[in-house]
Amino acid sequence: MALDAKTNSLEEFWMPFTDNRGFKSDPRLIVSSAGTYMTDHKGNQVIDGSSGLFCSPAGHCHPKIIEAVHVAMQDATFVSPFGTGHPLSFALAEKVARLHPDNINHVFFVNSGSEAVDTAMKIVMAYWTARGEARHRFVSRERAYHGVNIGGVSLSGLVNNRRAFPITMPNIVHMRHTFTEDELFTPGCRKGGADRAEDLQRAIDNFGGETIAAVFVEPVAGSTGVLPPPDGYLQRLREICDAHGILLVFDDVICGFGRMGGNFSSDVFGVTPDIVTMAKALTNGSIPMGAVAVSDDVYDTVIGKAPDGAIELFHGYTYSGHPAACAAGLAALTIYEEEGLFQRARDMAPYFADAMLSLRDHELVRDIRTIGMMGNVELFPHPKPGARGVLAQTKLFWNGCHVKFTGDNGIVAPMFITEKAHVDEIIGKIRKTLDELPR
Ligand SMILES: Cc1ncc(COP(=O)(O)O)c(C=O)c1O
């Protein structure tokens, strides 16, 4: 996969969420990868400090996933998911359901986290339609990221993701985000900001609880720069939802599959949602796939209300539960289990947190937040918000480490196969890069 400037043009591919002009003048291509490392087009080794985009905890190019997909593709390269099925999708749905609380037993497959969020919004609407209640309002949060489809962008609380798209869904209410300045450099859940769960009560007081269909939150806000929920915050959201019959949706696209130290956010934080969205690590990032897991109440209500013989939910994708994705998902979940990777992540988390916090003495660092195998190094903006982050990501890459930056937040999410020496290498390369950045 060499990059040959004579035969390969970089112009035609419009890269997502990328400074296309900057990239194309200084391309950074990955031509191969294995485990924790990737190789760029110049032959340099790059350690992956963000598990790709938080999606490959078992490492790149896991041979068991490659083999499972290869085998599945020999049986069927496509099966229509509308009205027919294949065994792998049922097997994967069962395995996914077992990772969730006892009352969450039904899984709808999609192809990405964005599709999972928009699908969850439509399932919520179908639920209230089935119940004959006119609940047409969604509650979300500032600094939220729920993907890039219209529903998810409407829920979003990141201004750059909305600015160019003036027409989004109506009837979305945003609670405040939970970040406060009070406990900088404190790992895990902080105390400040817990009272912001009361913003949900304010929305109810303002609009009427009976108009609110669902609350969507990332239990740990990820893409904005890792904001763990303050102590008691998610519990309070659940209490208020229960008091008003509002559905609670956890967007676990990043938080799921062991990243926070448990299967999903429900076990990490002891709060059970009604609906969970997931993607990314579902297939170890190897094949695009997402899913929405729903409670028995949600499923039974939507299914039960439809007349006999009728399609119950007029929603689905050509590639919902594609055989290649299901094979990859089954293989990934088996690897997580057999290699004890969620436990490994739990065991490594304290070492990772200490290593992250060792950067606190650096003059460019404004805050460090960590939870499970995810952490964030937030830089003081310079000369304008986001500029230092863009430069840091590029320089860090050329120093041999990939970390995803959003604005001035570097989101570090090592793979679960990571050894202590890998953590040290990632942190060492971040420090070296910070030392080299202009003041
Ligand atoms: C919480 C959350 N929801 C949704 C998404 C969108 O996922 P995708 O990029 O697969 O569409 C992301 C992606 O980072 C995410 O972090």
The ligand as an ORCA input file, in Angstrom:
! r2SCAN-3c Opt
* xyz 0 1
  C     -21.167      9.098     21.831
  C     -21.096      8.940     20.349
  N     -22.224      8.767     19.653
  C     -22.219      8.601     18.322
  C     -21.033      8.619     17.625
  C     -21.039      8.475     16.129
  O     -20.471      7.280     15.733
  P     -20.036      7.081     14.207
  O     -18.849      7.935     13.971
  O     -19.742      5.598     14.128
  O     -21.197      7.441     13.355
  C     -19.827      8.791     18.312
  C     -18.540      8.805     17.594
  O     -17.494      9.101     18.131
  C     -19.857      8.969     19.703
  O     -18.748      9.182     20.413
*
